[in-house]
């Protein structure tokens, strides 16, 4: 349908990529992006470590696997066209113990099924050729894994929306969604804007905003804060590319790793601790309202019963730099507290089902004229342009496939 107005709630990278996709591919459609903050890419996108994932980890056939691999090629091409940073630093996924070798082999087969380019196994000596200061007994090497600047990409997406005749409404916190004849009114308490269709990409607030549209309570967003250390500038040369552990499939996070940034710094981390507010970037950030909502959700209690030991370990690393760096030292031996300073932190919006299961794949709900992204964890930034294609197809054809 031509001459429509499509609203997007949330100006993170997924929301902006989606707005851009619709503005460019649907002539006659005006896109309006609503963002509660005074600028775009403030929350998850603005705290992202910048990794462009190659698709190693994700279950073959899942949305994550398909959209990550597609998203890498789209993002690489876009960054090259716009002169944005895109550095193929490569990644080592390192086994430091013999009992990790079986998991590493399974990961290799998964990555091959996902068509991860140029992936290979390397021995202890091969690790040292790639990363002279790294530890480990064997690894997977993904030379095409890259780093970029996701806030810069997001700002470029916003420019594309505006160039196509759309608008970015910052400082517009969405407090009401009202269905009308043939559309939806998006309200912020003082103003209402009518749109024909609405897409919710609200990240940390995705469950709350979806609730305004009448979507189900589940899944509920549980915020996990990830804290980083930074290698001191004179020690940053110890790391050339990305160095990751072999992930434990029982836990959805990848563990402490080394991440070069496009500005030349090197992050160590993150841990994963339950944040006490959805936007709780500091230990002292506490929201009674957010905690109360989580307390009555049955999935939280079930998750705690399953993962409390891991949670205690992660909090120990949050409070003690020595405990934090103990795990990192397995991957770059000799690196300790004297080599790092406290870095920043981000908060991951992790969707949780009522049975206590942490939702792994992307999850998108369609409710007539409203489409809600209910779970978009890593690699959502990598996959953002492919997610946008998928959402466009979901909104306009109901298929979720190419249109």
C-alpha positions as CSV (number, residue, x, y, z in Angstrom):
1,X,0.0,0.0,0.0
2,X,1.4,3.4,-1.0
3,X,1.3,6.6,1.0
4,X,1.4,4.8,4.3
5,X,3.0,6.0,7.5
6,X,5.0,3.3,9.4
7,X,6.1,3.9,12.9
8,X,9.1,2.3,14.6
9,X,9.5,2.5,18.4
10,X,13.2,2.4,19.3
11,X,16.2,4.1,17.6
12,X,18.7,1.4,18.4
13,X,20.5,-0.3,15.5
14,X,17.6,-2.8,14.8
15,X,14.9,-0.1,14.8
16,X,16.9,2.2,12.6
17,X,17.9,-0.6,10.2
18,X,14.2,-1.5,10.0
19,X,13.1,2.0,9.4
20,X,15.7,2.5,6.7
21,X,14.8,-0.8,5.0
22,X,11.1,0.2,4.7
23,X,11.9,3.8,3.7
24,X,14.1,2.7,0.9
25,X,12.3,-0.5,-0.3
26,X,8.7,0.7,0.0
27,X,8.2,3.9,-2.2
28,X,5.5,6.1,-0.9
29,X,5.9,4.9,2.7
30,X,6.8,7.5,5.3
31,X,8.8,6.2,8.3
32,X,8.7,7.8,11.7
33,X,11.1,6.5,14.4
34,X,10.1,7.2,18.0
35,X,13.0,7.3,20.6
36,X,12.7,8.2,24.3
37,X,16.3,9.4,24.5
38,X,17.6,12.7,23.1
39,X,19.7,10.9,20.5
40,X,19.9,7.6,18.7
41,X,21.8,4.4,19.7
42,X,22.0,5.2,23.4
43,X,21.4,1.9,25.1
44,X,22.4,-1.6,23.8
45,X,23.8,-0.3,20.6
46,X,25.7,2.5,22.3
47,X,27.4,0.0,24.7
48,X,28.1,-2.7,22.1
49,X,31.6,-4.0,21.9
50,X,31.6,-3.6,18.1
51,X,32.1,-7.3,17.1
52,X,30.8,-8.4,13.7
53,X,30.1,-12.0,14.3
54,X,30.7,-14.6,11.5
55,X,27.9,-17.0,12.6
56,X,29.9,-19.6,14.5
57,X,27.7,-20.2,17.5
58,X,24.1,-20.3,16.3
59,X,21.9,-23.4,15.8
60,X,21.8,-24.2,12.0
61,X,18.5,-23.2,10.5
62,X,17.7,-20.7,13.3
63,X,16.9,-17.1,12.6
64,X,20.1,-16.2,14.3
65,X,22.2,-18.3,12.0
66,X,20.4,-17.3,8.8
67,X,20.2,-13.6,9.5
68,X,23.7,-13.3,11.0
69,X,25.4,-14.8,7.9
70,X,23.2,-12.6,5.6
71,X,23.7,-9.6,7.8
72,X,27.5,-9.8,7.7
73,X,27.6,-9.3,4.0
74,X,25.1,-6.5,4.0
75,X,26.9,-4.7,6.9
76,X,30.4,-5.1,5.3
77,X,29.1,-3.6,2.0
78,X,27.4,-0.8,3.7
79,X,30.4,0.2,5.8
80,X,32.6,0.1,2.7
81,X,30.1,2.3,0.8
82,X,29.9,4.9,3.6
83,X,33.5,4.9,4.7
84,X,32.7,3.5,8.1
85,X,35.2,1.4,10.2
86,X,35.2,-2.3,9.3
87,X,38.3,-4.2,10.3
88,X,38.6,-8.0,9.8
89,X,40.7,-8.6,12.9
90,X,39.9,-12.3,13.0
91,X,38.8,-14.4,16.0
92,X,40.3,-17.3,17.9
93,X,37.9,-19.5,19.9
94,X,40.4,-21.1,22.3
95,X,40.2,-24.4,24.2
96,X,42.4,-24.2,27.3
97,X,41.5,-27.7,28.7
98,X,41.2,-31.1,27.1
99,X,37.6,-31.5,28.2
100,X,36.7,-28.5,26.0
101,X,37.9,-30.2,22.8
102,X,34.7,-32.1,22.2
103,X,32.7,-28.9,22.5
104,X,35.1,-27.2,20.1
105,X,34.6,-29.9,17.6
106,X,30.8,-29.6,17.8
107,X,31.2,-25.8,17.4
108,X,33.3,-26.4,14.3
109,X,30.6,-28.6,12.7
110,X,27.9,-26.1,13.6
111,X,29.9,-23.2,12.0
112,X,30.5,-25.3,8.9
113,X,26.7,-25.9,8.6
114,X,26.3,-22.1,8.9
115,X,28.8,-21.6,6.0
116,X,31.1,-19.5,8.1
117,X,33.8,-18.5,5.6
118,X,37.5,-19.6,5.9
119,X,37.1,-21.2,9.4
120,X,39.8,-23.6,10.3
121,X,41.2,-25.6,13.2
122,X,44.6,-24.6,14.6
123,X,47.0,-26.4,17.0
124,X,48.8,-24.9,20.0
125,X,51.6,-23.7,17.6
126,X,49.0,-22.3,15.2
127,X,47.5,-20.3,18.0
128,X,50.9,-18.7,18.7
129,X,51.4,-17.8,15.1
130,X,48.2,-15.9,15.1
131,X,48.3,-14.6,18.7
132,X,51.9,-14.8,20.1
133,X,50.8,-14.1,23.7
134,X,47.7,-16.3,23.8
135,X,47.4,-19.5,25.7
136,X,45.4,-22.6,24.8
137,X,45.9,-26.1,23.4
138,X,43.8,-25.8,20.3
139,X,41.4,-23.3,18.7
140,X,39.1,-22.4,15.8
141,X,40.3,-19.5,13.7
142,X,37.7,-17.3,12.0
143,X,39.7,-14.8,9.9
144,X,36.7,-12.9,8.6
145,X,35.3,-12.0,12.0
146,X,35.4,-8.2,12.2
147,X,34.9,-5.1,14.3
148,X,33.0,-1.9,13.5
149,X,31.5,1.1,15.2
150,X,27.8,0.4,15.6
151,X,26.7,3.8,16.9
152,X,28.3,5.3,13.8
153,X,26.4,2.8,11.6
154,X,23.2,3.7,13.4
155,X,23.7,7.4,12.9
156,X,24.2,6.7,9.2
157,X,20.9,4.6,9.1
158,X,19.1,7.6,10.7
159,X,20.4,9.9,7.9
160,X,19.1,7.5,5.3
161,X,15.7,7.6,6.9
162,X,15.6,11.3,6.9
163,X,16.9,11.5,3.3
164,X,14.0,9.3,2.2
165,X,11.5,11.7,3.7
166,X,11.1,10.0,7.1
167,X,11.6,11.4,10.6
168,X,13.4,10.6,13.8
169,X,11.4,11.8,16.9
170,X,13.9,11.8,19.7
171,X,12.8,12.7,23.3
172,X,9.5,10.9,22.6
173,X,8.9,8.3,25.3
174,X,6.1,6.1,24.2
175,X,3.5,5.8,27.0
176,X,0.4,4.7,25.1
177,X,-0.5,2.7,22.0
178,X,-4.1,3.1,20.9
179,X,-5.7,1.1,18.0
180,X,-7.9,3.2,15.8
181,X,-9.8,2.5,12.6
182,X,-7.1,1.5,10.2
183,X,-4.2,2.5,12.3
184,X,-2.5,3.1,15.7
185,X,-2.0,6.2,17.7
186,X,1.4,6.5,19.4
187,X,1.3,8.7,22.5
188,X,3.9,10.2,24.8
189,X,1.5,11.7,27.4
190,X,1.3,15.1,25.6
191,X,1.1,14.3,21.9
192,X,-0.3,11.5,19.8
193,X,0.9,10.6,16.3
194,X,-1.1,8.3,14.1
195,X,0.6,5.7,12.0
196,X,-0.8,3.0,9.7
197,X,1.5,0.2,10.9
198,X,3.8,0.0,13.9
199,X,7.0,-1.9,14.6
200,X,8.3,-2.2,18.1
201,X,12.1,-2.5,18.5
202,X,12.3,-1.3,22.0
203,X,15.2,-3.4,23.3
204,X,15.5,-3.3,27.0
205,X,11.9,-2.0,27.2
206,X,10.5,-4.4,24.6
207,X,8.2,-6.3,26.9
208,X,6.8,-3.1,28.5
209,X,6.1,-1.5,25.1
210,X,4.7,-4.7,23.6
211,X,2.3,-4.8,26.6
212,X,1.0,-1.4,25.6
213,X,0.1,-3.0,22.3
214,X,-1.7,-5.9,23.9
215,X,0.9,-8.5,23.3
216,X,1.5,-11.4,25.8
217,X,3.4,-10.9,29.0
218,X,5.9,-13.5,27.9
219,X,8.7,-13.5,27.3
220,X,9.8,-11.0,30.0
221,X,13.0,-9.0,29.6
222,X,15.7,-9.7,32.3
223,X,18.5,-7.2,32.2
224,X,22.1,-8.6,32.5
225,X,24.9,-6.1,33.0
226,X,28.2,-6.9,31.3
227,X,31.2,-5.1,32.8
228,X,34.5,-4.7,31.1
229,X,38.1,-4.1,31.9
230,X,40.4,-2.3,29.5
231,X,44.0,-3.3,28.8
232,X,46.3,-0.4,29.6
233,X,47.5,1.3,26.4
234,X,51.1,0.0,26.9
235,X,49.7,-3.6,27.1
236,X,47.1,-3.4,24.3
237,X,49.7,-4.8,21.9
238,X,49.4,-8.2,23.6
239,X,46.3,-8.8,21.6
240,X,46.0,-8.7,17.8
241,X,42.5,-9.9,17.2
242,X,39.5,-11.3,19.1
243,X,40.2,-14.1,21.6
244,X,37.2,-16.0,22.9
245,X,36.6,-19.1,25.1
246,X,34.8,-22.2,23.9
247,X,31.3,-21.4,25.1
248,X,29.4,-23.6,27.6
249,X,26.1,-24.6,26.0
250,X,24.4,-24.6,29.4
251,X,24.8,-20.9,29.6
252,X,23.8,-18.3,27.0
253,X,26.7,-15.9,27.4
254,X,30.1,-16.4,25.8
255,X,32.3,-15.8,28.9
256,X,35.2,-13.3,29.4
257,X,37.1,-12.6,26.2
258,X,39.5,-10.1,24.6
259,X,38.0,-7.6,22.1
260,X,40.0,-5.0,20.2
261,X,38.0,-1.8,19.4
262,X,38.2,0.4,16.4
263,X,39.8,3.1,18.5
264,X,42.8,0.9,19.3
265,X,41.7,0.0,22.9
266,X,41.2,-3.6,24.0
267,X,38.4,-4.7,26.2
268,X,38.5,-7.7,28.5
269,X,35.1,-9.1,29.5
270,X,32.2,-9.0,29.9
271,X,30.9,-10.8,32.9
272,X,27.1,-11.2,33.1
273,X,25.4,-10.1,36.4
274,X,21.7,-9.5,36.9
275,X,21.2,-5.8,36.7
276,X,18.9,-4.2,39.3
277,X,17.3,-1.9,36.7
278,X,16.6,-2.4,33.0
279,X,19.0,0.5,32.3
280,X,21.3,-0.4,35.3
281,X,24.7,0.3,33.9
282,X,26.2,0.8,37.4
283,X,26.0,-1.4,40.5
284,X,24.2,1.3,42.4
285,X,21.5,1.7,39.7
286,X,18.3,0.2,41.2
287,X,14.7,0.4,40.0
288,X,12.1,-0.8,42.5
289,X,9.5,-0.9,39.7
290,X,11.7,-3.1,37.5
291,X,12.5,-5.4,40.3
292,X,8.9,-5.7,41.4
293,X,7.9,-6.7,37.9
294,X,10.6,-9.4,37.8
295,X,9.7,-10.7,41.3
296,X,6.2,-11.7,40.3
297,X,7.3,-13.4,37.1
298,X,7.6,-17.2,37.6
299,X,10.4,-17.5,35.0
300,X,12.8,-15.5,37.2
301,X,12.5,-17.9,40.1
302,X,13.0,-20.9,37.9
303,X,16.0,-19.3,36.2
304,X,17.5,-18.5,39.6
305,X,17.1,-22.1,40.7
306,X,19.0,-23.3,37.6
307,X,21.8,-20.8,37.4
308,X,22.4,-19.5,40.9
309,X,25.9,-20.9,41.2
310,X,26.9,-19.2,37.9
311,X,25.3,-16.0,39.2
312,X,27.4,-16.1,42.4
313,X,30.6,-16.6,40.4
314,X,29.7,-13.7,38.1
315,X,29.0,-11.3,41.0
316,X,32.3,-12.3,42.5
317,X,34.0,-11.1,39.3
318,X,32.0,-7.9,39.5
319,X,33.2,-7.0,42.9
320,X,36.8,-8.2,42.6
321,X,39.2,-7.3,39.7
322,X,41.4,-10.2,40.7
323,X,38.5,-12.7,40.3
324,X,37.5,-11.0,37.0
325,X,41.0,-11.4,35.6
326,X,41.6,-14.9,36.8
327,X,39.5,-16.3,34.0
328,X,41.0,-13.9,31.4
329,X,44.5,-15.2,32.3
330,X,43.7,-18.6,30.9
331,X,43.6,-17.0,27.4
332,X,46.4,-14.5,27.6
333,X,48.7,-15.9,30.3
334,X,50.4,-13.4,32.6
335,X,47.7,-10.7,32.1
336,X,46.4,-9.6,35.5
337,X,45.0,-6.7,37.5
338,X,48.2,-4.6,37.0
339,X,47.5,-4.6,33.2
340,X,44.0,-3.3,33.2
341,X,41.7,-0.5,34.4
342,X,38.0,-0.5,34.9
343,X,36.1,0.0,31.6
344,X,32.5,0.6,30.7
345,X,29.5,-1.6,31.0
346,X,26.5,-2.5,28.9
347,X,23.1,-4.1,29.7
348,X,21.8,-7.0,27.6
349,X,18.1,-7.4,27.2
350,X,17.6,-11.1,27.7
351,X,14.2,-12.5,27.1
352,X,13.0,-15.1,29.6
353,X,10.1,-17.6,29.1
354,X,7.8,-18.5,32.1
355,X,9.5,-21.9,32.4
356,X,12.8,-20.2,33.2
357,X,14.3,-20.8,29.8
358,X,16.5,-18.0,28.4
359,X,15.2,-17.4,24.9
360,X,18.1,-18.0,22.5
361,X,16.8,-17.2,19.1
362,X,15.4,-13.9,17.7
363,X,11.7,-13.8,18.5
364,X,9.2,-11.6,16.6
365,X,5.4,-11.4,17.3
366,X,2.9,-10.0,14.7
367,X,-0.4,-8.7,15.9
368,X,-2.3,-7.3,12.9
369,X,-0.9,-3.8,12.3
370,X,1.6,-4.1,15.1
371,X,4.8,-6.2,14.9
372,X,6.9,-6.6,18.1
373,X,10.5,-7.7,18.3
374,X,10.5,-9.5,21.6
375,X,14.0,-10.9,21.7
376,X,17.0,-9.6,19.7
377,X,20.2,-10.4,21.6
378,X,23.7,-10.8,20.1
379,X,24.3,-11.0,17.1
380,X,21.4,-8.5,16.5
381,X,23.8,-5.7,15.7
382,X,25.7,-7.8,13.1
383,X,22.4,-9.1,11.7
384,X,20.5,-5.8,11.9
385,X,20.2,-5.2,8.1
386,X,19.1,-8.8,7.6
387,X,16.7,-8.6,10.5
388,X,15.3,-5.4,8.9
389,X,14.6,-7.4,5.7
390,X,12.9,-10.1,7.7
391,X,10.7,-7.6,9.5
392,X,9.8,-5.9,6.3
393,X,8.6,-9.2,4.9
394,X,6.8,-10.1,8.1
395,X,5.0,-6.7,8.1
396,X,4.0,-6.5,4.5
397,X,3.6,-10.1,3.4
398,X,3.4,-12.1,6.7
399,X,6.0,-14.5,5.3
400,X,9.2,-13.4,7.1
401,X,11.0,-14.2,3.8
402,X,12.4,-12.1,1.0
403,X,10.0,-9.6,-0.7
